[in-house]
């Protein structure tokens, strides 16, 4: 637990927080336990459950600092084994409550409960579609979200779902957004704190969080307004004055690379693509736009642009880079995310497809989305191929004779030898970070 001093101590070293005084340990703890959580992780003694017997394990890059869990944004997570008490939450009311402080503005999962396969995926994101955003998602769709949640400061978060499946998102004791939920917890899954994971393998983590998480509590009831406010007050928190910020339009940064003199390739411009978002009424021009030959994607909301034509055997080449956050100090901790969807078999935000990973730290890797595939990845080649965040990289994806290969800046990264799908449109994902593409071109093989 943050104890008597941890918010003040961490804030002094890493930026201020919403709590104006150190939280009274007993007062906050007592308020939480009054509401009888299913599980409660104070991080005073590793990942022990203060409310019951759902003890977890601290894994990878996690350090317990003054009673809070510090996550490295790479391998760190807290993992709690599947239990009937989580499953019993079912499709009814629940509350997820925690405190967090993001170390930098990159996307990360604060908490995740995910089935082995399919769209059973529930949790809370930091910096999902914007650098100062908190979002609750169910079934891989955002249900409630708000911006104006400052990076480098402690924040209290409560996600409440009532008996009518209405989701309410609270930040620092204030109601910030509401939406509709749909998903049941009625399946066996490990509870993860500080990351997401690849379907069916909780040790293959994705979307890791960088920063601090504390006081994680899960209830099978919808906490009332006065209880959420009481919890926040008990920690010494005062009202937040932060207002949601409007996202700035994407701007190209620096000249695009010169196109290679490729024979037989057809250039693809933004006008050659179609678009898919969960909200069919979303204006694609607010997410994708083209300027001086560069296609710029804001990264929000989640979706993708895709080719009108289906492709089976082809060579696809393009240049890409992420907008470098002004606060980024360590490229290894950059969480910029996108991806390239091959052989799209349906149109939904995460369709059945073979994804070539576009996340900066794993670019060129392979993610089969609800399909079967066999592949190899050369991690050493990837590590040496990627340029600094903000610089242009060249990607090549080749599908020929039943084999798919990916290369970055001339280095072979992955090889797919078997894939359940073999024909379909190609998609470029919007997935939480501003990314630019230039010189997109394709050749039939």
N, C-alpha and C positions, 0 to 999 in steps of 0.2 A: 504494500500500500504506500501511497505517497507520504503517509505519516504526517508528522507535525510540520515538516519543512520542505518536502521535496519539490513542490511547485515553485516555491520561492527560490530554492537552490538551483533548479534547472533553468528557471527563467532568468536568473542572474547571469548564467553562463551562455544562454542561447536565445535570448529574447523574452519579452514579457508575455504574460498570460492573462486570461480573463479573471482569475481569482485575485482579488486585491490583497488578501492575506493568506498565510499558509493555512491549509484546511485543518480543522480539528479532527484528528483521526477517529476518535471515538464517536463524535457527532455524525460524521459522514457515514461511517460503518453502520451505526445504529439505524440511521434513516434507511439505508439500503436493506438491512436485514428485517426491518419492520414489514417490508413488502414481500418477504419470503421468496427470494429468487431461486430458480432451479439450480443455478450455479453462479458463483461469485469469485472472481480472481483479483485479489488485492496486490499480488506480486511482492508481498513481504517475505514469502518463503517459497521461492520458485513459482510454480504454477499450481499450487494447492488450491482446492476449492474451499472457500471459507463458509459456504452454505450447505455443503453436503460432501459426497464422496467422489465427485467427478474430477479427480485430479488429472492434470495434464503434464506434459513434458516440454521443457524448454529445449529447442533444437537449433542447430546452426548458429548464425550470427545474432544471438540475443544475449544481452547483458542486463542483469538486474542492478539498477543504479538507484540507490536511496529509495527502494521500494517501488520503482517503476520499471517496466520492461523496455529496454532500448533495442530497436531492430535495425539491422545494418542495411536493409534494402536489397539484399542479395540472397542469402540462404536462411535468414532468421525467421523463425515462426514458433508459436506455441501450439501444440497439437493435443487435443483432448479426445480420447477414444470414444467411439460411438456408444450411445447409451439409450435405453428405453425412455428415460426422462426427457431427453431432447426430442425423441420421436413422438412422445405423447403430446407435445405442443400442437401437433396436427395442423389442421387448417383454420384453427380459431385464433383467439387473441394472443399476442405476445408483446414483450418489450425487450429491446436490445439497448443496453446503456453502457457507456464507456467514456473515458477521458483520453484525449490524444493530443500530440503535438508533432506536426510534420517537420522533418529536418530540412526538406526542400520541396519545391513544387513539382513533384512527379507522382504519377498515379500509383496507388497502392491499395490493397485490400486491408481494411482494419479488422474485419471478421468475416468468415465465410463458412457456409454449411452447404455441402455440394454432394450430390449423388454420384455414383460411379459413371453413369452415362445419362444422356438426355438433357433436358432443360431444367432439372431440379437444382437450382443454384440460387442461394439466398445470402445476402450480406450487406456490408457497408463499405463504400469506397471513399478514399481521400483523393482529391484532385482528379476526379473521373474525367470530366470534360473541360475543366478549367483549372487554373493554378490555385484557386482559393475556394474550391467546391467540395461539398460533402454530399454523397448520394446514397440512397438505399435502393437495392435492386432485387428483383425476384424473377426467376425464369429468364435470366439474362436480359431483362429490360428494366430501365430505371423507373422507379415508382414515385420517388420524391427526391428533390434535389434543391440545393441552395448554394449561392456563391457568397462572397464576402466573409469567408472563414479564413482568417489570416494564417499564413504559413509562419512557423517559428513561434507560435503562441499556443498555450494550452486551451482546449475547448472541451466542453461537456456536450455529449451527443446522446440523444435518446430517440430511438425509432419505435413508434407505438402502432400496433395494428389492433383494431377493435373487432368485436364479434361480427360486424358487417364488412370486414376486410378493408376498412378504411385505414390508410397509412398516414401517420402524422410524423413529421421530422422536426425535432427540437434541437436547437443549438444554443448553448449557454443560457438555458432557462427560458428561451423564447421560441414560440411556434414559428417555423420558417416556411414550411411547404406541406402539402398534403396530396395524396394520390390513392389509387386503388391497388390493393394486393390481390394475389391469386394463388399463392403457392403453399402447399402443405409441407411441414417438416416430417411427415410420416414416412421416413425411410432411414435406413442405417447409414450414417456418415460420420467421419471424424469432424469435430469442430476445430477450425483453424483460426488462429489469431495472428494477424500480421502478414497474411498472404492468401493467394488462391492456389489452385493446383490443377494439374492436367487430369482429365476424367479418368477415374479408376486407379490413380496413383497419387496418394497424398504426399509422397516424398518428392514428386516432380513438381516443385512449386513454380507458380507464375505470379505476376503482379505483386511482387514483394513490397512491403511498406518500409520506408526509411524514417525513423523518428521514434517517438515514445508513445506507449499505450499503457493505460492504467485503469483500475477499478472496473473491469469488465463484468457486467451482471446481465443475466438472462432470466426473464420472468415468463410464466405462462399466463400472465394477465396483462391487460392494457392499463398501464399506470395512468392515473388521472392527472390533470393539469397541476393540481395543488401538490401532488406527490413529486412530480418532476421538479417543480419550483423549490420544494422543500429540500430535495437532494442537492440541487445546485447551491442553495443558500447555505446548507450545512458544510459545504466545501469552502465557504468564504467567497463565493463567486458573486460578482455584481452584474448588472445588466450590460450587455454588449452594445456598443454604439456603431459597430460596423454595419455598413449598408451594402447590399449586393452590388457588385460592379458589372457593368455591361462589357461584354468581351469586345476587344478592339479588333478591327478587321485585319486579316493576315496581310503582311507586307513582304515582298521579296527582299532578301538580304544578299546583296552581291550578285554578280553576273552568273548566268547559268553556264554550265560547261559547254564546250563546242561539240556538236554531234559528230559521231564517228562516221566515216565514209563507208556505210554498210550497203552491200549490193542486195537488191531484191526485197528490202524492208519497206513496209508501209507505215508512215508516221500516223500516230493517233493523237488527236487534239481532244480537248474537253467535250466539244460538240459531238464526238464520236461515241460518247458513253451515255448510258442510262444510269438511273440512281435508285437505290432502295434504302428506306429507313422504316423503323417500326411505325412511326407516324406517317402515314401515306400522304398527309397534307403538308408535310415539311417542305419548305422551299429549299431545294438543293443548292441554289446560288448562295445561301447563307453558310454553307459548309464547303463547297467546292467553287473555286473561281480560277480564271486563267489570266495571267498578265505577263506580257513580253515573252510568251511561249512557255511560261512556267505554270503548271497546275498546282494551286495551293489549296490545302485542306486544313480547316481549323481543328479537326479532330473531334468535333462535337456537332450533333449527337452521333452515337454509334450508328454505322451503316456502311455502305460502299457504293462506289461507281463501278459499272460493269460494261463489258463489251456487248453490243447488240448481237454480234455473231458468236456462235459456238466454235471453240477451237479444240482440236485433238492433237495434231502434230504441228509444232510451232517452235520458233525461237523468239522470245520476248526480251527486249532490252530497254532499259531506262536508267536515268540518273535520279538519285534521291538524297535528301538531307532533311534533318529535323531543324526546326527553329531552336536555337540554343537559349535556354532560360538564363536570364541575367544573373540569377543566384547560383547557377551550377558551378561547383568547384571541382567535383570529381566525376569524370565521364563515366566511370564504372557504375556510378549510382544513378545515372540518367535512366528514367523509366519510360521514355518515349515509345509509343506503341502504334503499330499499324500491321498490315499483312496483305498478302496477295493470294486471292482465292482462285484456285484452278478447278475447272470442271464443275461449276456451280450447279447443283441438282435441284435447288429450290430457292425461293427468294424470301429470306428472313434474315435478321441481323447477323446471326451466326449460322449460315446454311450448311447443309451437308456438302462438303467440298474438301479438297486437299489444300491446306493453307501453307504457303511459304511464309514463314515468320518475318514480319517487318519490324518487330520490337528491336530497338537499337542494339541491346545487349545480346540478342539471339538471332539477328538478321540472317536469313538464308536457311535457318533450321526448318524442320517439317512438323506440322501439326495436322494429323488426320482428324477432321471434325465429323464425328459419328459415322466414320467409314473405316474400312480395313486397309492398311498399307504397310509395306515393309521398306525400311530406309536406313541409311547410315549417315552420320554427321561427323565431319572432321572439325572438332572443336578447336584444335590448335590452329588450323588454317583460318578459322573465323576470327580468332583473337588477333591475329596479325593482319587481317584484311581491312577491318573497319577503321575509318578515319575518325578524327576528332568530331564530337558532336557539333553540328553546324556546317561541316564541310560536305562537299558533294561526294557520293559514292556511286559506282556503276554496278548495276545488277543485271545478270543474265539468267533467264530460266528457259531451259530447253526440254521439250517433250517430243521424244522421237523413238519409235520402235518399242514402245511400252516402258521406256525408262525416262525418268525426269531428273534433270540435274540443275543445281543452282550454283552460281558463281558470283562473288563480289570482288570488284576491282581485280579481276583475273584469277582469283583463287577459288578453286572448287571447294564448296562448303558441304553440300549434301547430294546424295544420290538415292532416288526412289526406284526400287526394282519391281515392286508390285503395288498396284493401286486399284481399289474396287471401282473407281470411276475413271473414265478415259476420254470424256467429251463434254464440253459445256462452256458457258461464258467465263471470262476472266474478270475478277473484281479487285479493286484497290480500296482498302478499308480506311474508314474514318473511325479511329479508336482511341481518342483521348489526348492526342498531342498534335500540335501543328507540324505538318510535314509538307514538303515540296517535291514535285516530280518534274523532270525535264527530259526532252528527247525520247518520249515513249514511242516505240516502234516495234513492229512485229512482222514475222515472215513465216509463211506457210512452208512446212517441211514435207 
